[in-house]
Each structure stands twice: as C-alpha cells, then as structure tokens.
Amino acid sequence: MKNKKVEKKRMKSPYWFVITIALFLSITILAAAVKTSIIDAPKWNEKAAGIWRLGEESDAMPARGDILAHDGTPLAQTVALYTAYIDFRDPRIDMKLYRDTVFPHGGGVDTLNLDTLCSYLAEKFPVKTKREYYDYISKKRDRKSSSCILAENITDLQYQELKECPIFKKKRNGRSLGLTRNRCYKRFYPYDTLTSVVLGRAMLATEQMLDSNPSYKRNEWHGSSGMELKLDTLLFGRYGTVQRRQEHLGYGMYEVVAPVKGYDVVTTLDMAMQDIAQRNLMHMVKSQRADYGTAVIMEVSTGEIRAMANVERNKDGKYTFNTRRNYAITAIEPGSVVKPLSLLMAMENGNIDPMREFNSEGAIPEIGGYKKIGHYKNPITAQEVIIKSDNRGVCKLVGDVYRGRYNDFVEDIEKSGIMETAELPLPGAQRPRLTKNMEFKKRWQYFAYAQMIFGYYNRYAPVSTLAVYNAIANDGRMMKPQLVKALRREGEPDIVYEPECVNEHFCTPLHARQMREMLHGVVNSDIGTAKIIRDGRVEIAGKTGTAKAQIERVVINSKGLPEYRESYYEGLWRLAFAGFFPYDNPQYSCIVVIDKPRKNGTSAGGVSGGVFRAIVEEMYSRNMLDCDVNYVPIEGDKTPPRHNVSYEADEVIYDYLAQYPMPDTSAVEADTVAVATSDAATVPSVIGYTPTEALYQLEKLGFDVEMTGTGRVAKQSIKPGIPLQKGMQMKLTLK
C-alpha cells in the first residue's frame, strides 16, 4: 500500500512543476502588460507620436543680419551661443564617470575621467574650481537629476573643443556620448552706448510686440527702436523648413529649405568720428548743465552721415547717451542758423549784391518795420547781416524780394529739396514743418512771417538744417543725408545705395561761394558772432543760432486723450552752430545743438561752436583731414576704443566677434565720459583721450608725461582722484 502512495506522488509532481511555471509566466506577462500599457504608456505614446510625425515639416528660424560701420566693423551682431549638458540618462556616461579610483590630490574617491573633465572645465571655464565642478556634478548625479550644466553661453568652437574631452570622445550615431547642448541667440552691441540711439535695440518678441504684430512669434528677435526697428524686415531674414525623418537609432530633423539670414546692413557711420562727437558733446552738455545736446557730422561730397551723437540728462540728474529720442531727427525751431537758407532763397529769386549797403528800416511794412532789438548798424550789407546775425536786415532782404507774394517764400523752401533730407531709416524722423498758405489779413501773420525768416514758426530737424550747409559747401548741390551704404549677403554686396543728390541746383555755385565767404566771416572776422572759436589749426566757416527754448507739457485734449504741447521757457535758450571744414576745401559739414544751457555768460558761438571747434581740432590731430601737404593717414590712430558692453561676455565672445581689444576703462563712468579740467584739484582721468588731448590736459596741470604705444590712452600710471602735485610723472599706455 505504501509503494502505491509513493508511486502516485511521483506521478503528480511533474504536473505541479508545469502549473507553477505556467503560473509564473502568466504573472510575468500580466506585469509586463501593466507596465507597458500603464506605467510606460507616456514613453510608448511619445514613440508612437514620433512615428506618426515622420515627414512632418516645421519652420527653421533664420539668423538676424548684422549692422556694420562703413568700414565693415560690426556694430550689432546676433551670435549663436550654447549651453552644454551632461545627460545622465545615458547609462554609459554614468559608468564612465564613476569608476572608483583615488582622487589625485587626496580627499575622497573619484574617477580618472571625471578628474580629467573637471580639470578641463576649471581651465576653460573658470567660474568654478576643479573641486567645485567635481562636487557639483556628483551632487547632481546623487540627486538623480537627468542632466547637469557644464558651461553656459559658449560658442560653437568652444563646444567642439569640449566634445574632444576623453569622456565624450566615443561617439554613437555621430553624437558624443552623454553630451548635449541647447542653442540660444544673443544680440551683441560691441560699442554699446556709442551708437545706442541710432542703432536701437533688438530683443525677443515681447507681449506688446506680439499684440501689435500678429505675425510675430515668441522665439523671434525683432527690433524695438532705432535702425533695428526701422529695418526689421530686412534684418530678420526668411524662414526655412525642416522635416522629421527616421534615423538608425531614433529620429532627426533634416533641412528641406534652408533659412535665409537677414541682410547685413552697412551704415555710413565712422566709429572714430562718432566717438569724437559724442565725447566732446558730453563734456559741454555736462559743464553747461544743459537738458540735451545733439551733433551730426556729414561728408560734404556724398551726404553720408559719419556720426550722429545724442546726450541727455535723465530723471536721476545723470547724463547719458541713451536718450529718450534721437534729437538729430526731431524737428525744432532752429533759430538764426536758418538765416543762410532764408537769404539764399532771396538771392536765388532776386538781385542781391552781398557787398551793397542798404537801410534795414521798414523791413516788413505791414507791421511798421521789425522792432529794433539791440544795436543795429545802418546802412548794412547782406554779408554783414549774416556775420552779425542781424534779424531786421535779413527780414528786409527777404521781404523786399517776396513783397506781395509772401507765401512764395515758403513754397520756394519746400521746392528746394529740403523736404527730402529727413528720409532716414530711423523711426520718428521728422520732415521740415513749414507754415504754409497764410492769409495775411492780420498783423500777427506778418509778424509770424518775419519770425520764420530768422528761425521761428518753421521747424527743421538738425539733420535737415545741416543739409543746407552741406549744399553751400558743395557748390549748391544738395545731397540727401545717407545712413545706409549697402545691404550684404554672405559678405558680398547685394544692394548698394549710391549718394543721391536731391537738388543739383539748390543754389548757383556763385551764390554758394558768396555764402561761404559770409559764413567764414562769422568765425574769422572781428564782428562775427562766433569769433570766439576762430583761433585754431583748421579754418572753419559756419553760423550761430539762438532760439527761445521750449518745454513740453502733457495736456488732455477735447477727446480725453493725452497730447504734447510746447510753450516757451522764459530765460533759457537753445544754442546751435552749423558749418563746414576745412574752409578752403570743405570735406565735412557739422551741426551742434545744445538745449537750455544753465551756465552764465553762454553764447551759441562759445557753447555749440565750442563743441564744433573741439571736433574739428581732434579730427585734425588724428589725421582725418586732408588739409596739410604732408598729410599721411595713420589708420591705427583712427580706431576708437570699444566701450563697455551691456552684456556679461568674456573675451572669447570678443575674439569671436573679431573686435578690437578692450582698453582699461575702469576710471570712466558707465554712462558718462570723464573729462579733465584745468582747475582740477585732483589727478584727472585721461583714459580714452588722444595723445594730443592727454598731453595738453596733463602738461597744463604741471605733469611730466611719458607715452608708450600708439592710438589712444588705455592706461595711466597715477590713479584719478588722488591729490594733485606739480611735477608729478605720468606714464601713459596707448592702444
């Protein structure tokens, strides 16, 4: 009986084994099904979606074009920068990082690969020490992070070098093991505030941009001000397309239609002249405690704008180059700098002998003659009218020519070509605003007519006023002010903008020559209103202008909307000086306007004319003017120092941008220019000065100066601010 039970038990045992195996397999299959359909569902859904999206096309972002100076120097560039990551999701990178070995310098366990990586990172990106990199990477891994950042804001070249680190050298599918990157774009302005108002700024599309421009996308870079805004469609480029395709071990994006980079815009700006104009303007505006100032330099033969500078006092009382508006293109009442235009209209339409004497009484008969203000000489000549800036005299000359048809005077100005001089690629550029079609039925209208002859009622942007002086220097040919020279594709000119003459006969060559002589007398005669600036190495010609300053007020109009209105500011003036140089062979024209100077004893000749003279003298000292038989251009001396940039970028970025070396500007304020003065009680800063300027300022204070190098002052041996002692030795390093 016992043998039967044992035999029966032996017969049953294989069945139980099969059942157990089957049960185990069933449970395993069920668990796998649950894991696949529930736990891993997102991963498989993503993969399925990837397969579903095969062949799908999407947009490829174009690169934004650059803005360049006339010689090709970059003024604004979009740079592709990268953030490099370690991807801990790749199991092989984890195995390679953490093979235990003794840390070479003691203090724990590490791996040779991690040690090599940390050494490389500490050397190339010294934001952390080698040990700090080690602790950071290890901590990220211990916390089971999916990745950790190795380096931020690096160039493609730096990323390629990082891929050569031994830990990343083994590649799979053409990609470095465990290393990945994200790309972002940044817009760099190597000269920062030097051209901020003219160039403007570009940025990632803001909510306000998206609301006002439905075609914009969030990841796009668009201009918000200046040329960046006005030329946005040219700079932006055209989208391309990419397609999702199957790869050996995954998916990849392949370019179907290449995106087209935006045009590179070549401007007419010269950074050396821009620096000269801006620095001298800042010095005068600050010393005069004025509200703002603007200066424009234009090439006579072409109309190309070489510099456009703006300075303003902000709400904090500090002076800055980042002004609220571009005052060079803002229409204002010009004051007496408009008298040459008024007189030229009369000379072109009447018979005026500049040297013939006349009596200025009864200038505008309908108002009983213009009221006498100050000392007026009678008889007087047309030449003396300009030299002495005689209001009544110019009214008499113009009024006699246009008597009975006063509105023709405004029409002739409109036809002269001046209306086209403000057509610049800048937002807010204002055309001349002329008072037209007056009925002349009331006395005040004749009075307004008299005032527009010598600088009120009609409004002209400084750049339009400058175009008149440029035409006088150019034998009567009025050139259109030009700010864009060419558009480039891949370094080659695509569209070239030739100099444009808006009026070949703005005035006759004879009248242009006669007016040049009058403007020369303004500076170089003993009765000229700008005789204070006549002593210099370069002869200049020009005209002063003084007008009542105005203040803007915000009022609510009849529709309940805010509106700007202007009224005259009693006791304060707007001072201007416009002219050209060298007098015998005009190469450049220039205008300087300074609003509401508050220093006693100011005059247009001494203030705006003083800036004009300083610009001319510095250009001469830096061999920018062909006014000497021994003239030899020194290209190195024309290179201005690069100003501080607003982004935190290291020298690798500057090397990438192929810019000039950064000078030591630690002694210069961020938004102002330090200026040495003769009555300083402490050592001044002369950083950024030309050798001539620095030598003049320091020797005047009793320094014994020694210079090394060429260019402009980059370092000085004695720090600014310490007590001044005569006989001190100063060593200057030029770069």
C-alpha positions in Angstrom: 0.0 0.0 0.0 2.9 2.3 0.9 4.5 1.7 -2.5 1.3 2.7 -4.3 1.2 6.1 -2.5 4.8 6.9 -3.3 4.2 6.0 -7.0 1.1 8.1 -7.1 3.0 11.1 -5.6 5.8 10.7 -8.1 3.2 10.8 -10.9 1.7 14.0 -9.6 4.9 16.0 -9.2 5.6 16.9 -12.9 2.1 18.4 -13.2 2.7 20.7 -10.3 6.0 21.8 -11.8 4.3 22.7 -15.2 1.5 24.5 -13.4 4.0 26.5 -11.4 5.9 27.5 -14.5 2.8 28.4 -16.4 1.5 30.5 -13.4 4.8 32.3 -13.2 4.8 33.1 -16.9 1.2 34.3 -16.7 2.1 36.7 -13.9 5.1 37.9 -15.7 3.2 38.6 -18.9 0.4 40.3 -16.9 3.0 42.5 -15.1 4.7 43.4 -18.4 1.3 44.3 -19.9 0.5 46.5 -17.0 4.0 48.1 -17.2 3.7 48.7 -20.9 0.1 49.9 -21.0 0.0 51.9 -17.8 3.5 52.7 -16.3 5.4 53.1 -19.5 2.5 54.5 -21.5 3.9 58.0 -21.9 7.1 56.7 -23.4 5.4 54.5 -25.9 2.9 57.1 -26.8 5.7 59.5 -27.4 7.4 57.0 -29.7 4.2 56.3 -31.5 3.7 60.1 -31.9 7.2 60.3 -33.3 6.5 57.6 -35.9 3.2 59.4 -36.7 5.1 62.7 -37.2 7.6 61.3 -39.7 7.7 63.5 -42.7 6.1 66.4 -40.8 7.7 69.8 -41.7 8.3 72.7 -39.3 9.8 76.2 -39.6 13.6 76.8 -39.4 14.5 80.1 -37.8 16.7 82.5 -39.8 19.6 84.3 -38.3 19.3 88.0 -37.9 21.5 90.2 -40.1 24.4 92.3 -38.7 24.7 96.1 -38.7 28.1 97.3 -39.7 30.1 100.6 -39.8 31.1 101.9 -43.2 34.4 100.0 -43.0 32.8 96.7 -42.0 33.3 97.0 -38.3 30.4 95.1 -36.5 28.1 97.4 -34.6 25.3 94.8 -33.9 25.6 91.1 -34.3 23.5 88.1 -33.4 25.6 85.3 -32.0 24.5 81.7 -31.6 25.6 80.6 -28.0 25.1 77.3 -26.4 24.6 75.7 -23.0 26.4 72.3 -22.7 24.9 69.5 -20.6 25.9 66.1 -19.3 23.0 63.7 -20.0 22.8 61.2 -17.0 20.1 59.3 -18.8 22.7 57.6 -20.9 23.9 54.7 -18.7 27.3 54.5 -20.3 28.2 58.1 -19.3 27.4 57.2 -15.7 29.6 54.1 -15.9 32.5 56.1 -17.4 32.2 58.9 -14.8 32.2 56.7 -11.7 34.8 54.0 -12.0 36.3 54.4 -8.5 39.9 55.5 -8.2 41.7 57.5 -5.6 41.3 61.3 -6.1 44.8 62.5 -7.4 45.1 65.3 -4.7 43.5 63.3 -1.9 40.2 63.8 -0.3 37.9 61.1 -1.5 37.2 58.8 -4.4 36.9 59.8 -8.0 37.3 58.5 -11.5 40.1 59.4 -13.9 37.6 60.5 -16.5 35.7 62.8 -14.1 39.0 64.2 -12.8 40.1 65.0 -16.4 36.7 66.6 -17.1 36.8 68.8 -14.0 40.4 69.9 -14.8 39.4 70.8 -18.3 36.3 72.7 -17.1 38.3 74.6 -14.5 40.8 75.7 -17.0 38.5 76.6 -19.9 35.5 78.0 -17.8 37.0 79.2 -14.5 33.7 80.2 -13.0 34.2 77.2 -10.7 37.3 75.5 -9.3 38.1 71.9 -10.2 36.8 70.7 -6.9 33.7 72.8 -7.2 33.0 71.2 -10.6 33.5 67.7 -9.0 31.1 68.4 -6.1 28.5 70.0 -8.5 28.5 67.1 -11.0 28.5 64.5 -8.2 25.6 66.2 -6.3 23.5 66.4 -9.4 24.0 62.6 -10.0 23.3 61.7 -6.4 20.0 63.6 -6.6 19.2 61.6 -9.7 19.0 64.7 -11.9 18.5 63.9 -15.6 21.3 66.3 -16.5 23.7 69.0 -15.2 25.1 72.1 -16.9 28.8 72.1 -17.7 29.1 75.5 -19.4 26.8 78.4 -20.5 27.0 81.0 -23.2 29.7 79.2 -25.1 30.4 79.5 -28.8 30.2 76.6 -31.3 34.0 76.4 -31.3 34.2 76.0 -27.5 31.5 73.3 -27.7 33.5 71.4 -30.3 36.6 71.6 -28.1 34.6 70.3 -25.2 33.5 67.3 -27.3 37.2 66.3 -27.6 37.4 65.7 -23.8 38.2 62.0 -23.4 35.0 61.2 -21.6 33.0 62.4 -24.6 35.2 61.2 -27.4 33.5 57.9 -28.0 30.6 58.7 -30.3 27.3 56.9 -31.1 25.4 57.8 -34.2 27.7 60.8 -34.8 26.9 62.2 -31.3 29.2 62.4 -28.3 28.2 60.1 -25.5 26.4 61.9 -22.8 27.0 65.4 -24.1 24.2 67.6 -25.5 23.5 71.3 -25.9 20.8 73.9 -26.2 21.2 76.8 -28.5 20.1 80.4 -27.9 20.7 83.7 -29.7 22.0 86.9 -28.2 22.3 90.3 -29.9 25.7 92.0 -29.1 26.5 95.7 -29.4 30.3 95.9 -29.1 30.2 99.7 -28.9 27.2 99.7 -26.5 26.1 103.3 -25.8 28.3 104.8 -28.6 25.6 104.2 -31.2 22.6 103.2 -29.0 20.1 105.8 -30.2 21.0 105.4 -33.9 21.1 101.6 -33.9 18.4 101.0 -31.4 18.0 97.5 -29.9 16.6 94.1 -30.9 15.1 91.7 -28.5 13.0 88.5 -28.2 9.4 89.4 -29.0 7.6 90.9 -26.0 3.9 90.7 -25.2 3.5 94.2 -26.5 5.2 93.3 -29.8 3.0 90.2 -30.2 -0.1 92.2 -29.6 0.7 94.9 -32.2 2.2 92.5 -34.7 0.1 89.3 -35.1 2.7 87.8 -37.5 5.4 87.7 -34.8 6.3 84.5 -32.9 7.6 84.3 -29.3 11.0 82.9 -30.2 11.8 85.6 -32.8 14.2 88.5 -32.4 12.8 91.9 -33.6 13.8 95.5 -33.4 12.3 97.7 -30.7 13.9 101.0 -31.6 16.3 102.8 -34.0 17.6 101.1 -37.2 16.8 97.7 -35.7 13.1 98.6 -35.7 13.0 100.6 -39.0 14.9 97.9 -41.0 13.5 94.9 -39.1 12.1 93.2 -42.2 15.5 93.4 -43.9 17.4 92.3 -40.9 15.1 89.4 -39.9 15.6 87.2 -43.0 13.3 84.4 -44.3 12.2 81.1 -42.6 13.3 77.7 -43.9 11.8 74.3 -43.3 13.0 71.1 -41.6 11.5 67.6 -41.8 11.4 64.9 -39.2 13.0 61.6 -40.5 13.9 58.2 -39.3 17.5 57.5 -38.3 19.3 54.3 -37.4 18.6 54.6 -33.6 16.0 57.4 -33.5 14.7 60.4 -35.3 16.4 63.5 -36.7 15.5 66.8 -38.3 16.7 67.4 -41.8 16.8 70.7 -43.7 14.4 70.8 -46.6 14.6 74.6 -47.4 17.5 76.5 -45.9 16.6 79.6 -43.9 17.9 82.8 -45.4 19.8 85.0 -43.0 18.7 88.7 -42.9 20.7 91.3 -44.8 23.8 92.7 -43.2 23.3 96.4 -43.2 26.4 98.5 -43.9 25.9 102.0 -42.5 27.9 105.2 -43.3 28.9 105.6 -39.6 32.6 106.0 -38.7 33.2 104.9 -35.1 36.2 107.2 -34.7 34.2 110.3 -35.6 31.2 109.0 -33.6 33.4 108.7 -30.5 34.9 112.2 -31.1 31.5 113.8 -31.5 29.9 112.0 -28.6 32.7 112.6 -26.1 33.1 116.3 -26.8 29.3 116.8 -26.8 29.1 115.1 -23.4 31.8 117.3 -22.0 30.0 120.5 -23.0 26.4 119.4 -22.1 27.6 118.4 -18.6 29.6 121.5 -18.0 26.7 123.7 -19.1 24.2 121.7 -17.1 22.0 121.6 -20.2 19.0 119.4 -20.9 20.3 117.7 -24.0 22.6 118.0 -27.0 23.0 116.6 -30.4 25.7 116.6 -33.0 25.9 115.3 -36.6 28.9 115.1 -38.9 28.2 114.6 -42.7 30.6 114.1 -45.6 30.2 117.1 -48.0 30.6 115.3 -51.4 28.3 112.3 -50.6 25.9 113.3 -47.8 27.0 110.3 -45.9 26.4 110.7 -42.1 29.7 109.8 -40.3 28.4 110.5 -36.8 25.1 111.1 -35.0 25.5 111.8 -31.3 23.0 112.5 -28.6 23.4 113.3 -24.9 20.7 113.9 -22.4 20.2 114.4 -18.6 17.9 111.7 -17.3 15.4 111.7 -14.4 18.2 111.0 -11.9 20.1 114.0 -13.0 22.9 112.0 -14.7 24.0 112.5 -18.2 23.6 109.6 -20.6 24.0 108.6 -24.3 20.8 106.5 -24.0 18.4 109.4 -24.7 14.6 109.2 -24.9 14.6 110.3 -28.6 17.0 111.0 -31.4 17.3 114.8 -31.3 19.2 114.9 -34.5 16.0 114.0 -36.4 13.5 115.9 -34.2 12.0 119.0 -35.9 12.7 122.2 -33.8 12.6 125.9 -34.3 16.2 126.3 -35.5 16.9 130.0 -34.6 19.4 132.0 -36.6 21.1 129.0 -38.2 18.3 129.2 -40.7 19.2 132.7 -41.9 21.6 131.4 -44.7 18.6 129.4 -46.1 16.3 132.4 -46.0 18.9 134.7 -47.6 19.7 132.1 -50.3 16.0 131.9 -51.3 16.1 135.7 -51.7 19.4 135.6 -53.6 18.1 132.9 -56.0 14.9 134.8 -56.7 16.1 138.4 -56.6 19.1 140.6 -57.3 21.1 140.9 -54.1 24.7 142.2 -54.0 26.3 140.9 -50.8 28.6 143.9 -50.6 26.0 146.6 -51.4 24.8 148.7 -48.4 21.1 149.2 -47.7 18.9 150.6 -45.0 17.1 147.9 -43.0 14.4 150.2 -41.7 10.8 149.2 -42.7 11.7 145.5 -43.1 8.1 144.3 -43.2 6.0 147.4 -44.0 2.7 145.7 -42.9 4.0 145.6 -39.3 5.6 149.0 -39.4 9.1 147.6 -39.7 10.6 144.9 -37.5 11.1 146.3 -34.0 14.7 147.3 -33.2 16.4 144.9 -30.8 19.9 145.7 -29.6 22.4 147.6 -31.7 21.8 147.6 -35.5 24.1 149.3 -37.9 22.6 151.2 -40.8 23.5 151.2 -43.6 24.4 147.5 -43.6 25.4 144.9 -46.3 24.0 141.4 -46.9 27.3 140.0 -45.9 27.2 141.8 -42.5 23.6 140.6 -42.0 25.0 137.0 -41.8 28.2 137.9 -40.0 26.4 139.9 -37.3 23.2 137.8 -37.4 21.0 140.8 -38.0 17.3 139.9 -37.7 15.9 143.1 -39.2 18.4 143.1 -42.0 17.6 139.6 -43.2 13.9 140.4 -42.9 14.4 143.4 -45.1 16.4 141.5 -47.8 13.8 138.6 -47.9 10.8 140.8 -47.5 11.8 143.1 -50.4 12.2 140.1 -52.8 8.9 138.4 -51.8 6.8 141.6 -51.1 3.2 141.0 -52.2 3.7 137.2 -52.5 4.9 136.2 -49.1 3.6 132.6 -49.3 6.0 132.1 -52.3 8.9 132.2 -49.8 7.7 129.1 -48.1 6.9 127.4 -51.4 10.4 128.0 -52.6 11.9 126.5 -49.4 9.6 123.5 -50.0 10.8 123.1 -53.6 14.5 123.4 -52.6 14.8 119.7 -51.8 15.0 120.2 -48.0 11.8 118.2 -47.5 13.6 115.1 -48.6 16.5 115.5 -46.3 14.8 113.8 -43.3 14.1 110.5 -45.1 16.4 108.4 -43.0 15.9 104.7 -41.9 15.2 105.8 -38.3 11.8 105.7 -36.6 10.5 109.2 -35.7 12.5 111.0 -38.4 10.5 114.3 -38.9 10.3 116.2 -42.1 10.5 120.0 -42.0 7.2 121.5 -40.9 6.5 124.7 -42.7 3.8 127.3 -42.0 2.0 127.5 -45.4 -0.8 129.3 -47.1 -1.3 132.1 -44.5 -4.0 134.6 -45.5 -2.0 137.7 -44.3 -5.2 139.5 -43.1 -3.9 140.2 -39.6 -0.9 141.9 -38.3 0.3 138.9 -36.3 0.6 136.9 -39.6 3.1 139.3 -41.0 4.9 139.2 -37.7 5.0 135.4 -37.9 6.3 135.7 -41.4 9.2 137.9 -40.2 10.0 135.4 -37.5 10.1 132.4 -39.8 12.7 134.2 -41.8 15.1 134.2 -38.8 14.3 130.9 -37.2 10.8 130.6 -35.6 7.5 129.1 -36.6 9.0 126.8 -39.3 10.7 123.7 -37.8 13.6 121.7 -39.1 15.4 118.7 -37.7 19.1 119.4 -37.2 20.0 116.9 -39.9 17.8 118.9 -42.4 19.4 122.2 -41.4 22.8 120.6 -41.8 21.9 119.5 -45.4 21.6 123.2 -46.3 25.1 124.0 -45.0 26.4 120.8 -46.8 24.9 122.1 -50.0 26.6 125.5 -49.5 29.9 123.7 -49.1 29.2 121.5 -52.1 28.8 124.4 -54.6 25.0 124.4 -54.5 24.4 120.6 -54.9 22.1 119.4 -52.1 22.9 115.8 -51.1 20.3 113.6 -49.4 21.6 112.6 -45.9 22.6 109.0 -46.1 22.8 106.5 -43.3 22.7 103.1 -45.1 25.5 102.4 -47.6 24.8 98.8 -48.7 23.0 95.6 -48.0 25.1 92.4 -48.0 24.5 88.7 -48.4 27.2 86.4 -47.2 29.8 89.1 -47.1 29.1 90.3 -50.7 27.2 93.5 -51.6 23.6 92.7 -52.8 22.2 96.2 -52.9 24.4 99.3 -53.0 23.0 102.7 -52.3 24.8 105.4 -54.2 24.9 109.0 -53.0 21.8 110.8 -54.0 21.5 114.5 -55.0 18.0 115.8 -54.2 18.6 119.1 -56.0 21.5 119.8 -58.4 20.7 123.5 -58.2 19.7 124.2 -54.7 21.6 127.4 -55.3 24.0 128.6 -58.0 27.8 128.0 -57.5 28.2 131.8 -57.4 25.7 132.2 -54.5 27.2 129.2 -52.7 30.6 130.8 -52.9 29.3 134.1 -51.7 27.5 132.4 -48.8 30.7 130.5 -47.9 32.5 133.8 -47.6 29.8 135.2 -45.3 29.9 132.1 -43.1 33.7 132.4 -43.0 33.3 135.9 -41.7 31.0 134.7 -38.9 34.0 132.9 -37.4 37.0 134.8 -38.7 36.1 138.5 -38.7 36.2 140.8 -35.6 32.5 141.4 -35.8 31.4 137.8 -36.2 29.1 136.1 -33.7 31.5 133.1 -33.5 34.8 134.9 -33.4 35.5 133.2 -30.0 36.3 129.9 -31.8 38.3 131.3 -34.7 41.8 130.5 -33.4 42.7 127.0 -34.4 44.8 124.9 -36.8 41.8 124.4 -39.2 39.8 127.2 -40.7 36.1 126.7 -40.3 33.0 128.5 -41.5 29.6 128.4 -40.0 26.7 130.2 -38.4 25.5 130.6 -34.8 21.8 130.2 -33.9 19.9 131.2 -30.7 16.3 130.4 -30.2 14.0 130.5 -27.2 13.9 127.1 -25.5 10.7 125.3 -25.3 9.2 122.9 -22.7 6.8 120.0 -23.4 3.7 119.6 -21.3 1.1 116.8 -21.4 -2.5 118.1 -21.6 -5.7 116.3 -22.1 -7.3 117.2 -25.4 -11.1 117.5 -26.2 -11.2 113.8 -27.0 -9.9 113.0 -23.5 -6.5 111.8 -24.8 -3.1 113.0 -23.6 -1.4 115.4 -26.0 2.1 117.0 -26.0 2.1 120.8 -26.2 5.0 123.1 -26.2 5.5 126.6 -24.7 8.5 128.9 -24.5 10.7 128.5 -21.5 11.5 132.0 -20.2 15.1 132.8 -19.6 16.6 129.7 -21.2 17.7 129.2 -24.8 18.5 126.6 -27.5 22.0 127.2 -28.9 23.2 125.9 -32.3 26.2 126.1 -34.6 26.3 124.7 -38.1 29.1 124.9 -40.7 31.8 123.1 -42.6 35.5 122.5 -42.6 38.3 122.9 -43.8 37.1 126.2 -45.3 39.4 126.2 -48.4 38.4 122.6 -49.3 35.3 121.5 -47.4 35.3 117.8 -46.5 32.8 117.6 -43.7 29.8 119.6 -42.5 28.6 119.5 -38.9 25.8 120.8 -36.7 25.7 121.0 -32.9 22.6 121.9 -30.9 22.5 122.2 -27.1 19.3 122.9 -25.3 18.8 125.0 -22.1 22.4 125.6 -21.0 22.3 127.0 -17.5 25.8 128.4 -17.1 26.0 132.2 -17.0 27.6 134.0 -19.9 26.8 131.4 -22.5 26.6 132.0 -26.2 26.0 129.9 -29.3 29.5 130.5 -30.5 31.1 129.6 -27.3 28.9 126.6 -26.4 27.8 124.8 -29.6 30.6 126.4 -31.6 33.0 125.2 -28.9 31.9 121.6 -29.4 32.2 122.2 -33.2 35.8 123.5 -32.8 36.8 120.6 -30.5 35.5 118.1 -33.0 37.5 119.7 -35.8 40.7 120.0 -33.8 40.6 116.4 -32.7 39.9 115.2 -36.2 42.9 117.2 -37.4 45.1 115.8 -34.6 44.2 112.3 -35.6 45.0 112.9 -39.3 41.4 112.7 -40.5 41.5 115.8 -42.6 43.4 116.3 -45.9 44.4 119.8 -45.1 48.2 119.5 -45.0 50.6 118.9 -47.8 52.5 116.4 -45.6 49.3 114.6 -44.7 49.8 110.9 -44.1 46.8 108.9 -42.7 47.6 106.8 -39.6 44.9 104.1 -39.7 45.8 102.8 -36.2 45.1 106.2 -34.6 41.6 106.2 -36.2 40.5 103.2 -34.2 38.4 104.2 -31.2 38.4 102.1 -28.0 35.5 99.7 -27.7 33.1 100.9 -25.0 31.8 98.7 -22.2 29.1 96.4 -23.3 25.8 95.8 -21.5 26.1 92.0 -21.5 28.4 89.9 -19.4 30.5 88.4 -22.1 34.1 87.2 -21.8 37.0 87.9 -24.2 36.1 84.6 -26.1 33.0 86.4 -27.3 35.0 89.4 -28.4 37.5 87.2 -30.2 34.6 85.5 -31.9 33.3 88.9 -33.0 36.8 89.8 -34.2 36.6 93.1 -32.4 39.3 95.5 -31.1 40.9 94.8 -27.7 39.1 96.2 -24.7 41.1 99.1 -23.1 41.1 99.7 -19.3 38.1 101.9 -18.8 37.8 101.3 -15.0 38.2 105.1 -14.4 35.4 106.0 -16.8 31.8 106.2 -15.6 29.4 103.8 -17.2 27.2 106.4 -18.8 29.4 109.4 -18.9 32.8 110.4 -20.1 35.4 111.6 -17.6 36.8 115.0 -18.6 40.0 116.5 -17.2 39.8 120.2 -16.4 42.5 122.8 -15.9 41.3 123.8 -12.4 41.2 120.2 -11.1 42.5 119.7 -7.5 43.0 116.0 -8.1 44.6 113.8 -10.7 42.2 113.7 -13.7 41.4 110.6 -15.8 42.6 110.9 -19.4 41.6 107.3 -20.4 40.2 107.3 -23.9 41.9 110.6 -24.9 44.0 111.1 -28.0 47.8 111.7 -27.3 47.4 115.4 -28.2 44.4 115.8 -25.8 46.1 113.9 -23.0 49.4 115.8 -23.3 47.6 119.2 -23.4 45.5 118.4 -20.3 48.3 117.0 -18.2 51.1 119.4 -19.1 48.6 122.2 -18.3 48.4 120.8 -14.8 52.2 120.5 -14.5 52.7 116.8 -15.2 55.8 115.3 -16.7 54.3 113.0 -19.3 55.8 109.8 -20.9 53.9 107.9 -23.5 54.3 104.4 -24.9 52.4 102.7 -27.8 50.1 104.2 -30.4 46.4 105.0 -30.6 44.5 106.4 -27.6 45.2 106.3 -23.9 44.3 102.9 -22.4 46.2 103.1 -19.0 47.7 105.8 -16.8 50.2 105.2 -14.1 48.6 107.5 -11.5 45.1 106.7 -10.5 42.5 109.5 -10.9 41.3 111.2 -7.7 44.4 111.5 -5.7 45.6 115.0 -4.6 47.4 116.9 -7.4 51.0 117.9 -7.0 53.0 119.8 -9.6 56.0 118.0 -11.2 54.3 114.5 -10.9 55.5 112.0 -13.6 52.7 110.3 -15.5 53.2 107.3 -17.8 50.5 106.7 -20.4 50.0 103.5 -22.3 48.4 103.9 -25.7 46.5 101.2 -27.5 
